[in-house]
């Protein structure tokens, strides 16, 4: 009786290949998901910083919120309730909050509701109007 040893290995190869490819794909999509998260985080921070920079020159809440939404629109969609602008006579603070939802269910399982809050804050000094003695 002759036994073909190679014929019995085909099924084992397929099972091993699928196990390895599954782990590899989870790893790759996890990297992509975290990359997208960090990109969104960087975009929200940049938009908040740009809004604060505008707040130095023009301390108008609606204009600051619109600039933040425009700058962040490349990666995220913000609404007015995500942006808080508070100002006193000498300084102001811009706070932006965004809830990021992970695309990969396995990565999302490590976070509450498969989401993570991104928060950025910037403080600016309100410059007084320059003194113009001539009018």
Secondary structure, DSSP 8 states (H G I E B T S, - for coil): ----TTTTSHHHHHHHHHHHHHHHHHHHHHHHHHHHHHHHHHHHHHHHHHHHHHHHH---HHHHHHHHHHHHTTT----GGGEEEEE-SSEEEEEEEEEEE-SSHHHHTTSGGGEEEEEEEEEEE-------TT-
